[in-house]
Amino acid sequence: MSEISALIVIFGWLGFTALVGLYISIKYRKAGTETWFVAGRKLGTAILWLSLGANIYSAYTFLGLPGYTVKFGSKVLAILLYGQLSYILAFLITPKLWQAAKTEGYVTVSDFFEGKYNSKALGLITAIAGGLFSIPYIQLQIQGVGYIIDEAGFGLIDPLLAKLIAFALIAAFTVVGGMMSVAIINALQGAMMLIAIWGIGALLPILHFGSWGAAFSAMQSVKPELLTMSPDILVWVGTTMIGASMGFWMWPNRLHGVFTAKDVKVVKKNAAALSLFQLSQIPIILAGVTAAALFYSGKMQLPLDPSGKPIADYALIRVVSYTFPHWVVGLVGAGAVAAAISTAAALLHTSGALFSRNAYQRVFAPYASGRKLVAVARLFTALIAVVALMLALMSPKLIVYLLLTAYAGVTQFFPGVVLGIWWRKVRKEGVIVGLIAGLIVAILTRVIWYDPMGIFGGLWGLMVNFPLAIGLSYIIGTRHNA
């Protein structure tokens, strides 16, 4: 019985959230398009805080950060810092975007691009890019759920089956219930995630080494290079911190979540309150330090991939199972599953909205009814879920690698957003050319030439994107006024 107690806790929590999601899905199944897309713009501070927190902090927090700490040590500092920096930008950007969305009826970030620049092409490009770059983010959530169930099941359940059950369940609620279902489920998942993070992560180094500082000392004694900040690492940390912070609020699902707020005061409050979720990465990194010290000293093993290399993303759930009774593994697993599923649900919902509203409607069916749009959004949501699942099964990557590659892409929305908000002379031609060039460079410098000169690929894209957007806008504006 003790061997399945972890699975009982995890699937018990999934069952509870499933019932809540089913209830919300039935309640709002006939709601209008605004309710399906942005929850009727009715969410207050508490629900939005928990919902956005669960939306933002996903499997990469629970599994990616400890795994990255085990593999790369001090480089994980970039992940911690770019989030905090992003909340300064949140005060400047998200209230203005919410106000524009409320006034103009925008429900997606692509609506903003199309409306602000009077360009269906910009709306289409950002919709396709936003949807495609969301796929690796969804993929890493599926992989995270698989790792958790595999470890928590102690070999009793097939991880492929667990992935299919857990992910299909939440994907179904996303398809049927829309944003209201996603928001309520995410609020529950956010609460569970915080309990698991602070209850376990901060305790692990104390139990094994007596204090947080002693855990770092233990890691240094067996793997000192993990705590070394070489010039190359400093360059990568600095450029990733700058580039990813600019991309933080460019994720379509995050702005989609902001648009659900009932007023601009709620948006501003959440810009401050959400930083508390970012601080929750500290105990998770401490758990990674503990796992690294135990792993490199030979006291704890990690599962191996087919090539015989240890899978670092198992670090958190493995150190928990090494330390605590099975039911505690279930509690942490439930929190990690909550983090993964909540983000995946939000990403799926937003991707479906982007493709239906800003691609299908704008290009193929400009007079489509609200009911038709919701139906198409549900179809795209299901298709994207299947694609992400296939990639997770066929092409697994380190979780943080997947996240940062996707970040490099969505970061290219930043020039178009900030120039659209603060520079009246910006032109759509400049934004289109800068965006396309930035996307190409970001992909090349993450996939083909990995972070050249140690500079984050997303920042390489911005270094092309910004000058083109500003320069072409200036040139076109000068000729127009001549």
N, C-alpha and C positions, 0 to 999 in steps of 0.2 A: 504493500500500500504506500509506503514512504517514497518508492521510486516514481509513483505517478502523482504524488501530491503537488509537484511543481506544475504539471500539466493541468491538474484540476483547478489550481488557482488561475492560471493563464486563460484557460478556456472558459472558466467561470466568469472572469472579467469580460472576455469577448462576448459571452452569451448575454451578459447584462447590457453591454453597450449595443448589442444587436437588437435587443428588445426595445431599447430607447430609440434607436435609429428607425426601427420598424414602425413604432408609434408615430414618430415625427413624419416619416414618409407617408403614412396613411393620412395623417391630419392635413398635410399640405400637398397631397397628390393632385388636387385640382386648382392649386394656387396659380396666380398669374406669373408672367415672365419675370417681373422684378423680384418677386418672392423666390422664384427658383434660382435666379442669377445672383442676387445680393441680399437675400433674406429680408426683402422689403425695406431695407435700410432702417432696421429697428433695434439693433443690438446695443445694449448699454455697456458700461465700463467693465463690470466683472465678467460677463459672458465673453465680451470681445477680448479681454485680457487673456483669459484661459484658452479661448479658441485660437487666437493668433499665436499665443505661446506654443501650443501643441502643433499648430500649423508650421511654425518656423523651426522649432527644435525637434529633430526627427531621429531616425536611426543613426545619422552621422554623429549626433550628440552622444547617444548611449553606446554605440558600438564603434563608430568611426574615430572619435577622439581618443578613447583608450587604445584602440588599435594603432592609430597614428603615433601615439606616445611611445608604444612598444617598439615601433619600427623606426621612427625618426626623432624621437625625443624632443629637443627644444624647438623644433620647427612647428610644433603644435601651438606655440605662443601666438602665431599669426592668426589662427582660427579664433582664439580667445579675444584678441584685440580688435579684429576687424568688426566684430559684432558690436562692441562697445562704441566704437567710432561711428558706426552706422546710426546709432540712436541720436547722435548730435544732428546728423543729416535728416533724421526723421522729423525733428521739430521744424525744419526748414521746408521739407518737401511734402510730407503726407497731408498736413492740413490744407495746403493749397490744392493738392490733387483731389482731396475729398470734396472741397468746395466746388471745384470745376465739375466733378462727377455729379454732385447733387443738382447743380444749376442746369447742366446740359443733359442729364440723364445717362451719363456714362456708366456702364457696368463692367467694362474691362479696360485694361491699360491701352489696348489697341483702339478703343473708342476715343481715348484722349488723343492719341496720335492722329487719328482720322479727323476728329473734330477741330483740334487746335490748328492743324496745318491744312485743313480742307483737302485732304488727300486720301482717297481710298487705297492707293498704292501703299502708303505708309501703314495704314491699318492692316492691310493684307500681309505685308512683310513682317510686321511685329507679331501678328497673330501666328503665322507659320513658325517664325523663330521661337516665340515664347512657348508654343506647343511642343516643338521638337526638342528644345533644350530642357523641357520638363521631363522628358522620357527617361534620361539617365538618373534624374532625381527620384522618379518613381521606381526605377529599377533598383536603386540602392535600398529603398524601403522594403521591397520584396526580399532582397537578399538578407536584410537585417532580420526580418521575421523568420526566414528559414534558419539562420544561425541560432536564433533564440530557441525556437522549438526543438531544433536538433540537440542543443546542449541540455535544455530543460527536460527533454524526454529521456535522457540517459540511454539513447539507442532504442527506445521502445516505439518510436513513431517515425515514419518516413518523412524527412524534411520537405520533400517535394509535395507530398499530400498536405502537409501542414501549411505550406505556402499557398496552395490552391484554395484551401478552405478559408483561411483567415483573410486573404486578400480579396477573393471573390465575394465574400460576405460584405465587406465594407464598400467595395466597388459597386455592388448591387444597391446599397443604400444611397450612394452618391448618385447613381443613375436615376433612381426613383424619387428620392426626397429632395434633391437639390441642395442649395446653400444652407437652408434652415437646418436640415438634417446634419450636414457637415459641421455647422457651427455648434450645435448642441452636443454632438458626439465628441467633437474636439475639446469642448469645455470639460467634459468628464475625463477625457484622456489627459488633458493638461494637468488636472488635479492629481491624477494617479502618477503621472510622470514626475512631478515635483516631490511627492512623497517618497518615491523610489530613489530619486537622485540624492536627496539630502539625507535620507535615512540610512542609505548603504554606502554611497560613495565617500562621504566624509569619515565613515567609521573604519573602512578597510585598512588604511595605512596605520591607524592606531592599534588595531587588533594584531597586526603582523609585526609592526616595528616600534610601537609605543608612542609615536607622534608623527605628524606630517613631515617635519624636517628630517626625522630618522629614515623615512621612506626614501627621500631624495638621496640621502647618504648611502643607503643600501644599494640604490640603483647605480650611483656613481662608482661604488666599489667593484661592481661586476661589469658595468658597461659605461665607462666614463665619457665616451664620445657622444652619448645621448644628451649630455648636459653641456656640450661644447657649442659656443656661439661663434662659429668661424665667420669671416667676412662674407663668404658665399651665402651662408645661412641668413645672416643679417640682411643682405640684399633681398633674398627671397621673402623673408618675413616682412620686411618693410613694404615691398611692392605688392605683396599679396594683401597686406592689411589695407593699403590705400585702394587698390583695385577692387577687392571684394566688398569693402565698405560702400563703395559707390554702387555696386550691383545689388546690395542687400535688399533695398526697397524697389528694385526693378523687377523682382520676381512677380510674374502675373498673379500667382495665387496669394501673395502677401498684399499687394495692392487691392486685389479682389476682396480680401478680408477687411481691409481698411474701409472700402466702400460700403460695407454693411453697417457701419457705425450710425447711430441715430442723429448725432450732431458733431460739430467740429470740436467741442469740448471733450467729448469721449476720445476722439482721435489724439488730441494733445496729451490727455492723461495717459493713454496707452503708450505714447512715445516714451514717457518716463517709466511707467510701470513695467514695460516689457524688458527693460534692462535688467530686472531682477532674474528673469529667465536666463539671460546671458551669464550672470554671475553663477548660475547653477552649473555652468560648464567647469567651474573650479573643482568641485568634488568628483566630477567624472574624470577629469585629468588626474586627480590624486589617485583614483582607482587604477588608471592606466600606469602611473608610476609604480604602484604596488605590484601590478601584474608584471611589469617589466623587471622589477627586482627579483620576483619569484621565478620568472621564466628564465632569465639569464643566469641565475644561480643554480638552475637545474632542479629546483623544488617543485615546479609546476610545468606541465607540458601544454602545448597548444596543438589543436588538430592540424593535420598536414594536407596540403592540396595534392592533386595528382602528380605533380613534379617533385613532391617530397619537401616542399617549403612550408614553414608554419603559417597558418592563416591568422594574421594579427588581429583581424576584426572580431575574433572570438574572445579577445582578452578579458573584457568586462564580465561576460556571462561565465567564463571559465574560472576567473578568480573568485567570483561569488560562489560558484558550486564547489570550489576548493575550500572555501572558508565556512559557509553556512549550511544549515539543514536544507532539505529539499524544498520545504514550503517557502523559505526565504528566496530561494532561486526562483520560485514561481512568482513571488511579489515583484522582484526586480524584472523578471521576464515580462510580466504584465505591464509594467511601466515602460519597458523598451518596446514591446509590441504596440502599446498605446501611442508612443512617439512615432513609430514607423507608420502605423495605419492612419493616424490623424493627418499627417503630412501628405501621405499618398492620396487620401480622400480629397483633400483640398486641391492638390495638383491635378487630379483627374477631373474634378468638377470645373476648374478654371480652364483646363485645356479643351474640354468639351465646349465651354462657352466661347472660347476664342475661335475655334474652328467653325462653329455653327453661326455665330453672329458676325464675325469679322472676315470670314473666308466664304462660307456657303452663302449667307444672305447677301453680302456685298457683291459677290461675283456672279452667282447663279440664280438667286431668288430674292431680288430686292423687295418684293411685296409679300414675302412669306409671313404667315400669321404667327402670333406669339406661340400658339400651341405647336405649330410646325417647327419653330426654332427650338423649343424645348425637346421635341422628339429627336431632332437632328443632333442636338447637344448630347443627349443620352446615348445615341448611336456612336458618336465620336468618342465619348467617354469610355464606352466598352471596348472600342477598337484600340485606343491608346493603352488601356489596361492590358490587353492581350499582347501588344507589341513589347511593352515593358517587361511583362512576365517572360516572354521568349528570350529577350536579351539577358535577363537575370539568369536564366537557365543555361544559355549558350555562351555568354561572354562575361563572366564575373570579373570585377575589378575591385581594387581596394576602395572602400566606401568613400573616403575623403577625396581620392582621385576623381571619382565620378562627380562628386559634389563640385569641386573646384573647376572641372572642365565645363560643367553646366553654368557655373557662375561666370566664367569668362565670356560666355555667349550673352547672357541676359544683361551683363554690365554694359553692353554696347547700347542699351536703351537710354543710359544716363544722359549723354549729351542732348538728345532730343527732348528729354523731359525738362532738364534744368534750363536749357536755352529757351524752350517754349514758355517756361514760367517767368523768366527774368529778362529776356532780351527781345525787344519788340521787332528788331530788324532781322531776326532769324528767318530763313527761307526754307520751304519744304525741300527744294532741290538739294540744298546743302546737307540737310538732315538725312535724306535718302541716300546720297552718295557716301556720306560719312558712316552711316549705319551699315550699309552693305560692305564697305571696305573694312570696317571694324570687325564685323562678323567673320569675314574671310581670314583676316589676320589672327583673330582670337582662336579660330579652329586650327589654323596652321601651327600656331605657337603652343598649342596644348596637345595636339594629336601627332603632328609630323615632327616638328622641332620643339621638344618639350621645354617650355620656359627658358628661351635663349638667354644667355648671360646671367642666368639665375633670376631673371625678371618674370613675374607672373604673366602668363599669356593674356589674361584679361586686360592688363595695363598696356601691353603692347597694342592691343586693339584700340584702346582709348587714345593712345599717342598718335594713331592714324585718324581715328574717328573725329575727335575734337577739332584738330586743325582744318580738316576738310569741311566739316559742317560750318565752322566760323568763316573760313576763307571764302568758300563758295557763296555763302549768304552775303558776305560783304561785297564780293565782286558783282553778283546778280543785282543786289540792291543799288550799287553805285550806277550800273548801266541803266537800271530802271528809272533812276532819278535824273539821269543825264538828259 
